[in-house]
Amino acid sequence: MTQNKPTTEIINANIRTHLEQRGLAESQQVSLIEEVLGLSASQTYRKLNGSSQWQLGQLEKLAQFLGLPTSELLVSQDNRRPVRVPDADLIPAILHLTDHTEEAHCWIQLGDVVQDDSISPLLLARRQGDSWHVYPGSHDRCINGHEVTYLAVQPPKRANNKRLLVAVLDDMDADILAAVLVRQGLFALPYESPSELLAALPHEEFDAFVLDWVLGDDDCMKVIETIRQRSATVPIIVLTGHAEEYESALQQALRIQGVYYIGKPTPGSILALQITNVVTAAHDLEA
């Protein structure tokens, strides 16, 4: 098991940043943590220098005192990365701070497999179906999971220009579908709502879009129209398992240039191949 993990360094950097923003010197930071968590001075110093692991309950209590979500202490914010990890090594995952929460989309680097509970890292990742889920190291389902050696909430940049960038919009399973496409060699960013995806359009150059047709009580027609206003040719693939129910509306969508339909469920390999095919066809038309 690796020691002095980047995750611990990130946590300590975040704690110091938030305490410094409150005008606290180092000695005052130690005193505050002692008081909030009921630790001794030596225990606090060991936490802050990385020689002693934080417990998730301690971070939750400290975050509550500071008026922050716990994820603010757990993940690297924006470009403040204490340890640089190659973007190509990061995979998408879902962060769970408790059994009943899905706090954030995140990107992680996997470390060693944890084969017993004699050592409990701060965070562990376990594969469930087609996606990775990150839990506290004390979680009883994480035996045989992987230690998380790096975690961030900012999506990494594409590893190279040859790897297609796909936007995935699905209000239920965006993370799972994005993880499936990543496994197939594409680069996929998940979005759970149309507003999240539309906000990303000015900042990302997507090669294709995969949209779940049913979004709550609405469909994705308005999203398709907005994408088309920005680009006349970028391929848009619509997924649904209810084609007969939405036949008329789907016909209207498919009359728009570069919009395609695939039924659900479909194997990830088939979906990835179709994405590659339609992107290639779109590039041929532009050439």
C-alpha positions in Angstrom: 0.0 0.0 0.0 1.4 3.4 -1.0 2.0 6.0 1.8 1.7 9.8 1.7 -0.9 9.6 -1.1 -1.6 12.5 -3.3 -5.2 12.4 -2.0 -3.9 13.3 1.5 -1.8 16.1 0.1 -4.8 17.5 -1.6 -6.9 17.4 1.5 -4.2 19.2 3.6 -3.8 21.8 0.9 -7.5 22.4 0.9 -7.7 22.7 4.7 -4.8 25.1 4.8 -6.3 27.2 2.0 -9.7 27.6 3.7 -8.2 28.4 7.1 -5.7 30.9 5.6 -8.7 32.6 3.9 -10.1 33.1 7.4 -6.9 34.9 8.4 -5.5 32.0 10.6 -1.8 31.5 11.0 -0.4 28.0 11.2 -0.5 27.8 15.0 -4.1 29.1 15.0 -5.0 26.5 12.4 -3.7 23.7 14.6 -5.6 25.1 17.7 -8.8 25.4 15.7 -8.6 21.8 14.4 -7.8 20.5 17.9 -10.9 22.2 19.3 -13.3 21.2 16.5 -12.2 17.6 16.3 -11.1 17.0 19.9 -7.5 16.0 18.8 -4.3 16.7 20.6 -1.7 19.0 19.2 0.6 16.1 18.1 -2.3 14.3 16.5 -3.3 17.4 14.5 0.3 18.0 13.4 0.5 14.4 12.1 -2.7 14.9 10.1 -1.4 18.1 8.6 2.0 16.8 7.6 0.6 13.7 6.0 2.0 11.1 8.4 -1.5 10.2 9.8 -4.6 9.5 7.7 -7.7 11.6 7.9 -10.9 9.9 8.8 -13.9 10.8 6.6 -16.0 11.6 9.8 -13.3 14.1 10.8 -13.4 15.9 7.4 -17.2 16.0 7.5 -17.1 17.6 10.9 -14.5 20.1 9.9 -16.3 21.0 6.7 -19.5 21.5 8.6 -17.8 23.9 11.0 -16.3 25.8 8.0 -19.7 25.9 6.3 -18.4 23.9 3.3 -19.6 20.7 1.5 -17.2 17.9 2.5 -16.2 17.5 -1.2 -14.5 20.9 -1.0 -11.9 19.3 1.3 -11.6 16.1 -0.6 -11.0 17.1 -4.2 -8.6 19.4 -6.0 -10.5 22.5 -7.1 -9.9 24.1 -10.5 -6.3 23.9 -11.5 -4.9 23.8 -7.9 -3.3 20.4 -8.3 -0.6 19.7 -5.6 0.5 16.6 -7.5 0.4 16.5 -11.3 -1.2 13.3 -12.7 -1.2 12.7 -16.5 -4.7 13.3 -17.9 -4.6 10.0 -19.8 -4.4 8.1 -16.4 -7.7 9.6 -15.1 -11.0 7.8 -15.3 -14.5 9.0 -14.6 -16.2 8.0 -11.3 -19.0 8.9 -8.9 -18.0 10.1 -5.4 -20.1 8.8 -2.5 -19.4 10.4 0.9 -22.0 8.2 2.6 -24.1 5.1 1.5 -26.9 7.3 0.4 -25.3 10.2 -1.4 -23.7 10.8 -4.8 -21.9 14.0 -4.1 -20.0 14.7 -7.3 -18.7 13.5 -10.6 -15.0 13.0 -10.3 -11.9 11.8 -12.1 -9.6 9.4 -10.3 -6.3 7.6 -10.6 -6.4 4.0 -9.3 -3.8 2.6 -7.0 -3.2 -0.8 -5.4 -6.0 -3.3 -4.8 -7.1 -3.5 -1.2 -7.3 -7.2 -0.3 -8.2 -7.0 3.4 -9.4 -4.5 6.0 -6.2 -4.4 8.0 -5.2 -1.1 6.2 -8.0 1.4 5.4 -7.0 4.2 2.9 -9.1 7.3 2.9 -10.8 6.6 -0.4 -11.4 3.4 -2.3 -12.9 2.8 -5.8 -15.0 -0.2 -6.7 -16.3 -1.1 -10.1 -20.1 -1.5 -10.3 -21.4 -2.5 -13.7 -19.8 -0.1 -16.2 -18.8 2.7 -13.9 -16.4 3.3 -11.0 -17.7 4.5 -7.6 -15.6 6.0 -4.9 -16.4 5.4 -1.2 -14.8 6.1 2.2 -12.0 3.6 3.0 -14.0 2.2 5.9 -16.9 1.2 3.5 -17.6 -2.5 4.0 -18.2 -3.1 0.3 -14.7 -1.9 -0.7 -12.7 -5.1 0.0 -10.9 -5.9 -3.3 -11.5 -2.3 -4.4 -8.7 0.0 -5.5 -7.0 2.6 -3.4 -7.7 6.1 -4.9 -4.3 7.8 -5.3 -5.7 11.0 -6.9 -9.1 12.6 -7.2 -10.3 15.8 -8.9 -13.7 17.2 -10.0 -12.3 19.1 -13.0 -12.5 17.0 -16.2 -9.1 16.4 -17.6 -8.1 17.6 -21.1 -8.1 15.2 -24.0 -5.1 12.9 -24.0 -4.5 13.7 -27.7 -6.3 15.2 -30.7 -7.0 11.8 -32.2 -9.3 10.7 -29.4 -12.9 11.8 -30.1 -14.6 14.0 -27.5 -18.2 13.0 -26.9 -20.8 14.9 -24.8 -23.2 12.5 -23.0 -26.6 13.9 -21.8 -28.7 11.6 -19.7 -30.5 12.7 -16.5 -30.2 9.2 -15.0 -27.1 7.4 -16.3 -24.7 10.0 -17.8 -21.8 8.7 -15.7 -22.4 5.1 -16.6 -22.7 5.8 -20.3 -19.7 8.1 -20.3 -17.6 5.4 -18.6 -18.7 2.8 -21.2 -17.5 5.1 -24.0 -14.2 5.7 -22.2 -13.7 2.0 -22.1 -14.2 1.9 -25.8 -11.4 4.3 -26.5 -13.4 7.6 -26.7 -13.3 10.6 -24.4 -16.7 11.3 -22.9 -17.9 14.0 -20.6 -21.2 13.3 -18.7 -24.0 15.9 -18.2 -27.2 15.3 -16.2 -29.2 18.3 -17.4 -29.5 20.3 -20.6 -28.4 23.4 -18.8 -25.1 21.8 -17.8 -24.4 20.7 -21.4 -25.4 24.0 -23.0 -23.2 25.9 -20.6 -20.2 23.7 -21.7 -20.7 24.4 -25.4 -18.7 27.6 -25.6 -15.8 25.9 -23.8 -15.5 22.5 -25.4 -15.1 21.4 -29.0 -17.2 18.2 -29.1 -16.8 15.8 -31.9 -20.3 14.2 -31.3 -23.2 14.3 -28.9 -25.1 11.4 -27.4 -28.5 12.5 -26.0 -31.0 10.5 -24.1 -34.3 11.5 -25.8 -36.4 11.4 -22.6 -35.2 14.0 -20.1 -37.6 14.0 -17.1 -41.0 15.2 -18.5 -39.4 16.7 -21.6 -37.4 15.6 -24.6 -34.1 16.7 -26.0 -35.4 18.5 -29.1 -34.5 22.0 -27.8 -31.0 20.8 -27.0 -30.7 19.5 -30.6 -31.8 22.8 -32.0 -29.4 24.8 -29.8 -26.5 22.5 -30.9 -27.4 23.0 -34.5 -27.4 26.8 -34.1 -23.7 26.5 -33.1 -22.7 23.8 -35.6 -24.4 22.6 -38.7 -22.6 19.3 -39.0 -21.5 17.9 -35.6 -23.2 14.4 -35.3 -26.0 14.0 -32.7 -27.0 10.5 -31.7 -30.4 10.2 -29.9 -30.9 7.2 -27.6 -34.3 5.9 -26.4 -36.0 2.6 -25.6 -39.4 4.2 -26.3 -39.3 5.0 -30.1 -42.9 4.0 -30.7 -44.2 6.2 -27.9 -42.3 9.2 -29.3 -42.4 8.3 -33.0 -43.7 11.6 -34.3 -41.3 13.8 -32.4 -38.4 11.5 -33.3 -39.2 11.7 -37.0 -39.1 15.5 -36.7 -35.7 15.3 -35.0 -34.3 12.9 -37.6 -35.2 15.2 -40.4 -32.5 17.6 -39.0 -29.1 17.0 -40.8 -26.7 14.9 -38.8 -29.1 13.6 -36.2 -29.2 9.8 -35.8 -31.2 7.3 -33.7 -30.1 4.2 -31.8 -32.4 2.1 -29.7 -31.7 1.3 -26.0 -30.2 -0.8 -24.7 -27.3 -1.1 -27.1 -23.8 -2.6 -26.4 -21.1 0.0 -25.7 -18.9 -1.3 -28.5 -21.7 -0.8 -31.0 -22.5 2.7 -29.8 -18.8 3.7 -29.9 -18.4 2.3 -33.4 -21.5 4.2 -34.6 -20.1 7.4 -33.1 -16.8 6.9 -34.9 -18.6 6.2 -38.2 -20.9 9.3 -38.1 -18.0 11.5 -37.1 -15.9 10.2 -40.0 -18.8 10.7 -42.4 -19.3 14.3 -41.1 -15.6 15.0 -41.7 -15.8 13.6 -45.2 -18.7 15.9 -46.0 -16.7 18.9 -44.8 -13.5 17.9 -46.8 
